[in-house]
């Protein structure tokens, strides 16, 4: 009886070692399969009709499907990039010519109503095409922000220079509160464009002689930039919609615009692992807050 028990114990231990070895081999093969999939050289050499092989087969199908999907997405991205390049190339010269001819007409016949309308519409079309190209490149990951630790003072100086003329045209005062040595991680060029979009909206939807305040404060994980205006404000039910593509409130239909500025702003900020929030009261003004990562 004792001998039988010892034999059974030994047999049991042998079986444990055997199955452990099989599991180790399986895990090794699965690991190699994942590495091969990441390297783009996935292939299977053999199968056996076992439960372990079924796991291998399922993983192989999953990785194959993933690789196929990634390749399809890569091809689509290349097609989109090619299309964008064609659109940019094909429309650039005609739009430049329209703009040039409208300027020549202004010089020859003066700033008539018709000529002014032609110039405004050509500028609007040029802006729309450039915005659509930019939007498409951001959405498809063709453009990737080049982020680094940057000074907020440098950022806000670039923003101030970009919007100064429009603010002066409406005699709007923009107060930039001191940011001292605050910094965050962002792409200077793209973040400047995002903040300019917000400020240009604040100028557009504020009355003459209005006031806009730009301030910043640092938190443990994010640096917050807030742009506050005393303009027309945004209805509460529309505050989540204003970041959608081409969305324009019925309250501002008479104003120039195509509804892409805030959408692009959100895309730019989120591409840098930041986010944007808005608080607004109708007829009192709006606060747009941009949160940029510290690390």
C-alpha positions in Angstrom: 0.0 0.0 0.0 2.9 2.3 0.9 4.6 1.5 -2.4 1.5 2.2 -4.4 1.1 5.5 -2.6 4.7 6.4 -3.4 4.2 5.4 -7.0 1.1 7.6 -7.3 2.9 10.6 -5.7 5.9 10.2 -8.1 3.5 9.9 -11.0 1.6 12.9 -9.9 4.8 14.9 -9.6 5.9 13.8 -13.1 2.5 14.9 -14.5 2.9 18.3 -12.8 6.4 18.7 -14.3 5.1 17.6 -17.7 2.2 20.0 -17.8 4.3 22.8 -16.4 6.8 22.3 -19.2 4.0 22.3 -21.8 2.6 25.5 -20.3 6.0 27.1 -20.4 6.4 26.1 -24.0 3.0 27.4 -24.8 3.7 30.7 -23.1 7.0 30.9 -24.9 5.3 30.3 -28.3 2.5 32.8 -27.5 5.1 35.4 -26.5 7.1 34.8 -29.8 3.8 35.1 -31.7 3.0 38.5 -30.2 6.6 39.7 -30.9 6.3 38.5 -34.5 3.0 40.3 -34.9 4.5 43.6 -33.6 7.4 43.1 -36.0 5.1 42.4 -38.9 6.3 38.9 -39.5 3.6 36.8 -38.0 3.3 33.2 -39.1 2.4 29.8 -37.6 4.6 26.7 -38.1 2.5 23.9 -36.8 -0.7 23.0 -34.9 -1.8 20.1 -32.8 -5.4 19.1 -32.0 -5.1 20.1 -28.3 -6.7 22.6 -26.1 -3.4 24.5 -25.9 -3.2 24.6 -29.7 -6.7 26.0 -29.7 -5.5 28.9 -27.6 -2.6 29.5 -30.1 -5.0 29.4 -33.0 -7.4 31.9 -31.4 -4.5 34.3 -30.6 -3.1 33.8 -34.1 -6.5 34.8 -35.7 -6.8 37.8 -33.4 -3.3 39.0 -34.2 -3.8 38.4 -37.9 -7.0 40.4 -37.9 -5.3 43.2 -35.9 -2.4 43.3 -38.4 -4.8 43.4 -41.3 -6.9 46.2 -39.8 -3.7 48.2 -39.0 -2.6 47.8 -42.6 -6.0 48.9 -43.9 -5.9 51.9 -41.7 -2.4 52.7 -42.8 -3.5 52.6 -46.5 -6.5 54.8 -45.8 -4.4 57.3 -44.0 -2.0 57.4 -47.0 -4.9 57.9 -49.3 -6.3 60.7 -47.2 -2.9 62.3 -47.1 -2.6 62.1 -50.9 -6.1 63.5 -51.4 -5.4 66.4 -49.0 -2.2 67.2 -50.9 -4.1 67.2 -54.2 -6.8 69.5 -52.9 -4.3 71.9 -51.4 -2.3 72.0 -54.6 -5.3 72.2 -57.0 -7.1 75.0 -55.1 -4.1 77.1 -54.1 -3.5 78.8 -57.4 -7.2 79.6 -58.3 -7.8 81.1 -54.9 -4.7 83.2 -55.1 -5.8 84.4 -58.5 -9.3 85.3 -57.3 -7.8 87.2 -54.4 -5.4 89.0 -56.7 -8.1 90.0 -59.2 -10.3 91.3 -56.4 -7.5 93.5 -55.3 -7.0 94.8 -58.8 -10.7 95.5 -59.1 -10.5 97.5 -55.9 -7.6 99.5 -57.2 -9.4 100.2 -60.5 -13.0 100.7 -59.4 -12.7 101.6 -55.8 -14.0 99.7 -52.8 -17.5 99.0 -54.2 -20.0 96.8 -52.5 -19.7 94.0 -55.1 -15.8 94.0 -55.1 -15.8 93.9 -51.3 -18.2 91.0 -51.3 -16.0 89.1 -53.8 -12.9 89.7 -51.7 -14.6 88.6 -48.5 -16.0 85.4 -50.1 -12.6 84.5 -51.6 -11.0 85.0 -48.2 -13.7 82.9 -46.5 -13.3 80.1 -49.1 -9.5 80.2 -48.6 -9.9 79.9 -44.8 -12.5 77.1 -45.2 -10.2 75.0 -47.4 -7.2 75.5 -45.1 -9.3 74.7 -42.0 -10.7 71.5 -43.6 -7.2 70.4 -44.6 -5.9 71.1 -41.1 -8.8 69.3 -39.5 -8.4 66.2 -41.7 -4.7 66.0 -41.0 -5.3 66.3 -37.3 -8.1 63.7 -37.3 -6.0 61.2 -39.3 -2.9 61.7 -37.2 -0.9 63.1 -40.1 0.0 66.1 -38.0 1.4 65.3 -34.6 2.1 68.1 -32.1 5.8 68.3 -31.1 5.4 68.9 -27.4 8.1 70.0 -25.0 8.4 72.0 -21.7 7.5 75.6 -22.8 7.1 79.0 -21.1 3.6 80.4 -20.8 5.0 83.9 -21.1 6.3 83.0 -24.6 3.0 81.4 -25.5 0.9 84.4 -24.5 3.2 86.9 -26.2 2.7 85.0 -29.5 -1.1 85.0 -28.9 -1.2 88.7 -28.1 0.7 89.6 -31.3 -1.7 87.4 -33.3 -5.0 89.0 -32.1 -3.8 92.6 -31.3 -5.1 94.1 -34.6 -8.6 92.6 -34.3 -8.9 93.7 -30.7 -7.9 97.3 -31.7 -10.5 97.3 -34.5 -13.3 96.9 -31.9 -11.4 98.9 -29.2 -11.5 95.8 -27.0 -9.0 95.8 -24.1 -7.3 92.4 -23.5 -5.6 92.1 -20.1 -2.9 89.5 -19.8 -2.3 88.8 -16.1 1.3 88.0 -15.1 2.2 84.4 -15.5 5.7 84.7 -13.9 7.7 81.5 -14.5 4.7 79.2 -15.3 5.3 76.5 -17.9 3.6 73.4 -19.3 4.2 70.7 -21.9 2.8 71.7 -25.3 3.6 72.5 -28.9 4.1 76.3 -29.1 2.9 76.7 -32.7 -0.3 74.6 -32.4 -1.2 75.8 -28.9 -0.8 79.4 -30.1 -3.3 78.7 -32.8 -5.7 77.0 -30.4 -5.7 80.0 -28.0 -5.9 82.5 -30.9 -9.1 80.7 -32.0 -10.7 81.2 -28.6 -9.6 84.8 -28.3 -10.8 85.7 -31.8 -14.2 84.3 -30.9 -14.2 86.3 -27.7 -13.4 89.4 -29.7 -16.0 88.6 -32.4 -18.8 88.0 -29.9 -18.0 90.9 -27.6 -19.4 94.4 -28.0 -17.1 97.4 -28.8 -15.1 98.7 -25.8 -15.4 95.3 -24.2 -12.8 93.6 -22.0 -11.1 90.2 -22.1 -9.0 88.8 -19.3 -6.3 86.1 -19.9 -4.8 84.4 -16.8 -3.0 81.2 -15.9 -2.5 79.2 -12.8 -0.6 76.0 -12.0 -2.0 72.8 -10.4 -0.2 69.6 -9.6 -0.9 67.9 -12.9 -2.0 70.7 -15.2 -1.5 74.3 -16.0 -4.8 76.1 -16.6 -5.2 79.1 -19.0 -8.5 80.9 -18.7 -9.9 83.4 -21.3 -12.8 85.4 -19.9 -14.9 87.8 -21.8 -18.0 89.9 -21.2 -19.6 89.1 -24.5 -23.0 87.7 -25.5 -22.4 84.3 -23.7 -23.6 80.8 -24.7 -26.9 79.1 -23.8 -26.4 76.3 -21.4 -27.9 73.7 -23.7 -25.4 74.7 -26.4 -22.2 74.6 -24.4 -21.4 71.0 -25.2 -22.3 71.5 -28.9 -20.0 74.4 -29.7 -17.0 72.0 -30.1 -18.7 70.0 -32.8 -17.7 70.4 -36.4 -19.6 73.2 -38.2 -21.9 73.8 -35.3 -23.1 77.4 -35.1 -25.7 78.7 -32.7 -28.8 80.4 -34.1 -27.8 83.4 -31.9 -24.7 84.1 -34.0 -25.8 83.2 -37.6 -25.4 86.8 -38.7 -21.7 86.8 -37.7 -19.0 85.6 -40.0 -17.8 82.1 -39.3 -18.0 78.4 -40.4 -18.0 76.6 -37.1 -14.6 75.0 -37.2 -12.5 77.1 -34.9 -13.4 75.6 -31.5 -13.5 72.1 -33.0 -9.9 72.5 -34.2 -9.0 74.0 -30.8 -10.3 70.9 -29.0 -8.5 68.6 -31.4 -5.2 70.4 -30.9 -5.5 70.5 -27.1 -6.5 66.8 -26.8 -3.7 65.8 -29.2 -1.4 67.1 -26.5 -3.1 65.2 -23.7 -4.9 68.3 -22.4 -8.5 69.3 -22.3 -10.8 72.3 -22.6 -13.8 73.4 -20.6 -16.3 76.3 -20.9 -18.6 78.1 -18.4 -20.9 80.7 -19.8 -23.9 82.8 -18.9 -26.1 84.2 -21.6 -25.7 88.0 -22.1 -22.9 88.1 -19.5 -19.9 86.4 -21.0 -17.9 83.2 -21.2 -14.9 81.6 -19.5 -12.9 79.1 -21.7 -10.3 77.1 -19.7 -7.5 75.2 -21.4 -5.7 72.6 -19.3 -2.2 71.7 -20.4 -0.2 68.8 -18.8 2.7 69.6 -16.5 4.4 66.3 -17.0 
